[in-house]
């Protein structure tokens, strides 16, 4: 857990929010995380609890039930949640991402109608951009929507969808014309939409309590009143959403890495070899020092990018840097944590083996780290 980390929070309210988050993480999340991950149980009720506690809509306006908090504060809450249970931290990040199109591009009437339920925890969201044949090349998506009277008729398949099959609403990025990037439109579909269903969940090496599934669209009729933004604006909406989503993943990575570091330090203090605690052996202390430095540097990067966003300044490149560095750092730190524990680190009785399996996914979601390098390189050149 990250409770020992010194925080720089802008207000007393933010300190109280983080204290509430730590309490929930300690009492509600950490005690059940290992068992639910082992059983592959999706903790839907946890998201309702977080919503009622005001933690699902932190960066959105208070007038619609949000917390009105800076992104800097929201991300530190995500870090705390991820440190206790990554499936929950990731789920909060994805839900926040799914709320973004409506919050940023919806009409006043659309926001008044749907946003309060999303931010209050009654409705859980999913963000549907990727497809079986368009992952990193998102503009190649093929799911088609044709306007028929007052409805769009949607057919296609969305892939790798977090909360697929358990979400209450879906942001669907669909093709409404053949123009590659200007032919994509965003639709907000209810889970009960006829013709919308989910395939069986994917069987993953980690985050097994977080449901990932294909979303199948077979002539699904989505009312045109549920279009978010203008027709053809969907790709711009998707990219804008991903900038914030990448910071959410960076915060998740830091939370996971901090948890792995804490576990490694705790073990090193207690484990004795050659007549003294292993923490007193220089080779191990150097390893722990490098791990701690990676965690601190990753945290500084995501907070710096968040402050740019809060100031209304361009932050896309900084978000890509934060996501790249933080998720690579999480992979290194969790690997090293297993090494510190030795054989114990490789068995399920100790959480670090789960942390290592979970860290890998963070290098892939919200744009692979190779794509982040592409984004950064293009900004430089």
N, C-alpha and C positions, 0 to 999 in steps of 0.2 A: 504494500500500500504506500501511497505517496504523502501520507500525513506529515512526515518529517521534512518535506521539502518546503523551503522558504518561498512564499508567494508574494508577488507584488500586485495587489488588487486595488482598483481605483476607488471603491466606495465601501462603507460599512455593510451595505446591503449585499455586495459581492462576497465579502467575507462570510456573511451569514449563509449565503447560498452554498458556498463551498463547504462550510461546516455541516449543513444539512445533507449535502451530497456524500460527505465522508461517513456520516452516521448511517445513511441508507446503504452505502457500499459495504460497510462493516456488518450491519445487522441483517440486511435483506439479500445482498448479492453474494459476498464471499462465502458464507456458510453453505450455499447450495450449488455453487458454480461447478465444482468438480463432478458431483453426482449427476447434475443435469447434462453436462457435456458428455459424460460417459453414456448416459441413456439417450442422448439426442433429443431432449425435451425442450421445446421452444417456450420461453417464459413470458407468454403474452401478458399475464397479470402484472408482471414487473413493470411493463411499459404504462399500464394504467396507473399504477402507483406513482411512477415518475411524473406522469402527466398531472395527477392530482397534487403532487408536490410542487408543481410549477417548473419542472425541469425539462419538459419536452419542447417548449417554445421560447427558450431564453433569448435568442437574438431577434425575435420578432416583436412587432408593436404591442403595447399593452392594450390598446383599444380593441384588439381582436383576441385577447386572451394570452398574448405572449408575455415575456418577461421584461422586454425593453432593455436588455443587457447588451453591452459591447460584445463583439465576437471574441475578444480576448478573454472575457469571463466565461462565456459559453464553452470555449475550447478547454479551459482548465477543468470545468465540470466533466466534460467528456473524458479527459485524461484520468480523472479520479474514478469514474465508472469503469473505464477500460482496465485500470489497474486491478480492480476487484473481479471483473468478469468481462472479458473482451467481447463476447457475443452481445452483451448489453450496450457497452460503449459504442460498438460498431452499429448496432441497431438504432441508437439515438442519432448518430451521425447520418445514417441513411434516411431516417425519418425527417431530420432537419433539411436534408437535401431535397427530399420529396415535397416538402412544404414550400420550397423556394420559388418554383415557377408561379404558383398562385399568389404568394405574398408579393413578389416583385413585378409580375406582369399581368395579373388578373385585374378585372374591373372592380370598382368599389362594391358593386352588387355581388359579384362572385366571392370576394373576400368576406363580406358580411355574412354570406350564406354558409360557406364551407370552412373558413379558416379557424373559427373558434373551436370546432370539434377536433380539428387536426392538432391544434396547439394544446388542447386540454387533456389529451390522452384518450379521448373516446375513439378516435380514428387513427389507425397506424398506416403509414404510407410505404410505397415502393416506387422506385425510379427505374423506368424501363427504356433504356437506350440501346444496350448491346443486343446483338442477335447472333445466331450460330455462325454466320459468315461475315459479321461486321463487329469486331471487337475494338481493336485499336483504331481501325479505319471506320469510325462511327458514321461518317457521312455516306457510307455505302449501304446503310440500312435499307431494307426492302419491304418492310411491313407497310401495307398500302391502306389508305383511307380514302373512300370515295363518298362525296356528299350526295345523299339521297333524301330529298325533302329537308326535314329538320334534323336529320341524323347523319353522322358519318358512319359508313359501314367499313369495319376494319378487319383485315385478314393478314395473318403473318405470325411469326414466332419471336418472342423476346427471350434472351438467354442470360443466365447467370444473375438472376434477379433476386436480390436479398429481400426477404419477406414474401417471395412469390408463393401464392396460395394461402397465406395467412394475413396479408394486408387487407385493409378496408378500402383503400383507394390506390390507384395506379396512375403515375405520370407516363403517358404513352407518347413516345416520339415516333411519328408515323410519316410516311411519304404521301404528300398530296399533289406533287408534280414531279416531273423527271429532272428538274434542275437539282444538281447534286447537293449543294448546301442551302439553297433557297427554296427547296421543294419539301422541306421538313416542317411539320406542324406539331404542336403539343396539345394533347387531349387529356383531360382529367376524368378517368373512368372509375365508376364505383365497382367494388368487388363483385356485386351481384349482377353485373351487366350480362344479359344473355349472350352467349357466344364467347365469353371470356372465362378461361379456366386455367388451371396450372397442372403441369406434369408432376410426376413424383419427385420429391426433393433429391437433389444431387447428394451422393455419398462422398463426403470430403474428408481429407486427412486431419482437419482441425476445424474449430468453430462449429461443431456438430449440433449445438443447440440453436444456432442461427440458421434459419431455413433459407436455402438457395434453390431456386427451381426455374424452369422455363415457364413463361406465361404464353398461353396459346390463345390466339384470336381467330375465330372462325365465323366470319360474318357478324362480328360483335357490333351492335348499334349503340354509338355514343352520341348523345344529343349535341348538336352544334353549339348549344348554349354552354357546353362544357369545354369548348376550345379556349385555351389560354394564350393570350396574345393574338397577333394577326396570323392568318394563314401564311406559311412560309417562314415564320419567325422562330420555329422550333429549334433549329440548330444553334442559333445565337443564345436562346434560353438555356439549352442543354450545356453549352460551354460555360456560360456564366454560373450555372449551378455547380458545375464540376470544380470551379476555382475554390468555392467555399467547401465543397465536399472533400477536396484534397487536404485542406487544413484539418478537417475532422479526422481523416485517416492518420495524419501526422500526429495529432493529439492522442489517438488510440495507440499508435506505435510507442509513443513516449510513456504512456501509462503501462503498457505491457512490459517495456524494457525496464521501467522503474521497479515493477513487481519482481521481475527476474533478478535485478540487482539486489533488491532487499532480501530475496530468498538466498542468494549466494552469500551475501555478507553475514546473514544470520547463521547459515551453516558453517561458514569459515570461523566464526567466533566460537562455535560449540564443538566442532569436530577436532579431535586431538590426534596428532601423528608425531612420531619421534619425540614424545614427551611434552609437547606443547600444542596450543591451538594452531590449526593450519593457517589462520589469519596472520600469524607471526612469521611465516615463511615469505621471503622477499618475492619469490617468483609468483606467488599467489596475490600478494598485495599489489604488485604491479598490474596484474590482470584486472583486479577489482578497480584499481585507479583508472585504467583505460575505459572500463565499462562505465564508471561514473561520469567520466568526461564526455563520452558519447551521449549519454542521457541528457546531461546538462546542455550540451551544444544543440541537440535536437530540440529541446524545449525552447531554447532561446530563438531558434530559427522560426518555429511556428508562431511564437508570441510576436516576433517582429513583423511577420507577414500579417497577423491579425490586426496589429496596430495600424498598419498601412490601410487595411480594409476599413477599419473603424474611422480613419481620418478621411475616407473618401478618395484615397489615392490608388493608382493602379497597383494590384498586388498579385496578378496571375503568375508572373515569373517567380516571385518570392514564395508563392504557394507551391509551385512545382519543386522549387529547391527544398522547401520544408518537407514535403511528402517524400521526395527522393532520399534525403539524408536521414530523416527520422525512421523510415521503414527499413533502410539498409542498416541503420544503427540497431534497430530492434532485432534484426536477424543476427547481427554479430553478438549483441549482448546476451540474447537467449542461448545462443550456441556456447558462449563462454560460461554462462551460468551452469549449463549441463556439465561442462568440463570441471568447474569448481567442485561440483558435487560428485564427480566421478561416476562410479557404477550406480549410485543412488539417483543421479540425475537422469538416468536412462530408464527408470522404472516409473510406473504410474503412481506409485505411492507418494512421489514428490512432484509438485506442480510444474517444475521447470521443463519436464519433457513435453507437457502440454503447451507451455509457453512457446517452445521452439517450433512445434507444429503449427501453432496459430500465427506466428510471426511471418511465415512464408506468404500467407495470403495477402498481407498488407503491402507487399511489394508488387502485387498484381492489380488489386481493385482500384477504382477511380483513375484508371490509366496506369499501365505498367511503368516501372521505373525507367525502362528504355524510352517510353513516350515522354516522361518528365525530362529526360536528358535532351530529347528532341525539342521540346518546348523551350528549355533554357538556352540551348544552342541557337535556335532561331532568334530569340530575343537579343542575343549577343551579336549576331551577324546580320 
